[in-house]
Amino acid sequence: MHSSQVRKQIFFLSALFTFSFVFTTSIVWVWEPGHGDIQNYADAVWWWFVTSSTVGYGDLVPVTTPGRIAGVLAIVIGIFGYTHIISVILNYLQAKFEEEERGLGEVDYKNHIVICEYTAFADELIKEIQKHPDFVERKLVIAGALVERAPYSQYDFIYGVPISPQVLLRTNISEASDVFVFANIRFSDPDLKTLHVVSRIMEHNTTGTVYVELNNEEHPMLETLPRKAVIMKSNDLLKNALKHHNFDLERYWDSKLSS
């Protein structure tokens, strides 16, 4: 449910309750005094609240025909209005959860970690981050279009190709301290595409450390980057995954500290 739809429904419900309140309390205030328990406008207001909410304490009851008609109207509008309010709230919450799961939201974190493209190597990295003392308390954002829903419920997911300025903006890439960019092997030249993503990231983030997966660690396009990146060779990542079943995070973290 879009926010504009929520606003329209809130406006409609507000108008409906306003009409119910003004119309029914006016009828009761005019017709009931001198006939039953409702003797003033304060009584009419109290009667409207307990009647429209269908609580019906029974302490104030209209006895005239117009008053009873007003009571029926207040009850019908109350049942419709309050159940609709609950429906709007539940639909809004469901839409927000769905938005987060499908990666349609955005984050405003600072000093966080961004992982571009959710691949097998990225998954190994996430498992290591969960155990690494320098990363475990940091916010982590996964951005990419290789999956359509959040792969980890505890981490934020932004759906879209990482080269898109809008996608990078939604990850708040400019405030990230560490950015890991993994190769998308769907492209004929994944290194070229990956370095294009890195160059776009470095345009938005001038201080964070960028780690990039490459087949060729001496790719000529590396010279076009505005600053150095920590290179993660694809073969090394694969060998380590096969041999040790993990991601050698310490190796690349040490490269950052020594650079």
JOFEN-V277363 format. One record per residue. N is the residue number from 1. RES is the residue in one letter. NEAR is the number of other C-alpha atoms within 10 Angstrom. Layout:
# JOFEN-V277363
N/RES/NEAR, N/RES/NEAR
This chain:
# JOFEN-V277363
1/M/14, 2/H/10, 3/S/9, 4/S/9, 5/Q/12, 6/V/15, 7/R/11, 8/K/11, 9/Q/15, 10/I/15, 11/F/11, 12/F/13, 13/L/18, 14/S/13, 15/A/12, 16/L/15, 17/F/17, 18/T/11, 19/F/14, 20/S/22, 21/F/19, 22/V/12, 23/F/14, 24/T/24, 25/T/25, 26/S/16, 27/I/17, 28/V/29, 29/W/19, 30/V/16, 31/W/19, 32/E/22, 33/P/17, 34/G/10, 35/H/11, 36/G/13, 37/D/15, 38/I/23, 39/Q/17, 40/N/14, 41/Y/15, 42/A/12, 43/D/16, 44/A/25, 45/V/19, 46/W/14, 47/W/24, 48/W/25, 49/F/17, 50/V/18, 51/T/23, 52/S/24, 53/S/16, 54/T/15, 55/V/10, 56/G/15, 57/Y/10, 58/G/10, 59/D/10, 60/L/18, 61/V/19, 62/P/23, 63/V/15, 64/T/15, 65/T/11, 66/P/16, 67/G/21, 68/R/17, 69/I/15, 70/A/21, 71/G/23, 72/V/15, 73/L/16, 74/A/26, 75/I/22, 76/V/15, 77/I/20, 78/G/22, 79/I/14, 80/F/13, 81/G/19, 82/Y/16, 83/T/11, 84/H/15, 85/I/14, 86/I/11, 87/S/12, 88/V/17, 89/I/12, 90/L/12, 91/N/15, 92/Y/17, 93/L/13, 94/Q/13, 95/A/14, 96/K/16, 97/F/13, 98/E/15, 99/E/17, 100/E/20, 101/E/21, 102/R/17, 103/G/24, 104/L/16, 105/G/18, 106/E/20, 107/V/14, 108/D/12, 109/Y/17, 110/K/14, 111/N/16, 112/H/21, 113/I/24, 114/V/26, 115/I/25, 116/C/29, 117/E/25, 118/Y/22, 119/T/17, 120/A/12, 121/F/18, 122/A/19, 123/D/17, 124/E/17, 125/L/17, 126/I/23, 127/K/12, 128/E/18, 129/I/19, 130/Q/13, 131/K/11, 132/H/13, 133/P/10, 134/D/10, 135/F/16, 136/V/13, 137/E/12, 138/R/16, 139/K/16, 140/L/24, 141/V/23, 142/I/24, 143/A/26, 144/G/22, 145/A/16, 146/L/14, 147/V/16, 148/E/14, 149/R/18, 150/A/19, 151/P/15, 152/Y/12, 153/S/10, 154/Q/10, 155/Y/15, 156/D/21, 157/F/32, 158/I/30, 159/Y/25, 160/G/21, 161/V/17, 162/P/26, 163/I/19, 164/S/12, 165/P/14, 166/Q/13, 167/V/21, 168/L/24, 169/L/16, 170/R/19, 171/T/30, 172/N/21, 173/I/29, 174/S/19, 175/E/19, 176/A/25, 177/S/18, 178/D/21, 179/V/24, 180/F/22, 181/V/26, 182/F/26, 183/A/25, 184/N/20, 185/I/12, 186/R/8, 187/F/11, 188/S/9, 189/D/12, 190/P/17, 191/D/23, 192/L/17, 193/K/16, 194/T/24, 195/L/23, 196/H/17, 197/V/21, 198/V/25, 199/S/20, 200/R/17, 201/I/23, 202/M/21, 203/E/12, 204/H/17, 205/N/20, 206/T/16, 207/T/13, 208/G/20, 209/T/21, 210/V/25, 211/Y/22, 212/V/23, 213/E/25, 214/L/21, 215/N/16, 216/N/14, 217/E/15, 218/E/10, 219/H/12, 220/P/9, 221/M/12, 222/L/20, 223/E/10, 224/T/11, 225/L/15, 226/P/12, 227/R/13, 228/K/14, 229/A/22, 230/V/17, 231/I/20, 232/M/21, 233/K/14, 234/S/18, 235/N/13, 236/D/14, 237/L/17, 238/L/16, 239/K/13, 240/N/14, 241/A/16, 242/L/10, 243/K/9, 244/H/10, 245/H/11, 246/N/19, 247/F/23, 248/D/17, 249/L/15, 250/E/11, 251/R/10, 252/Y/15, 253/W/14, 254/D/10, 255/S/14, 256/K/15, 257/L/8, 258/S/7, 259/S/8
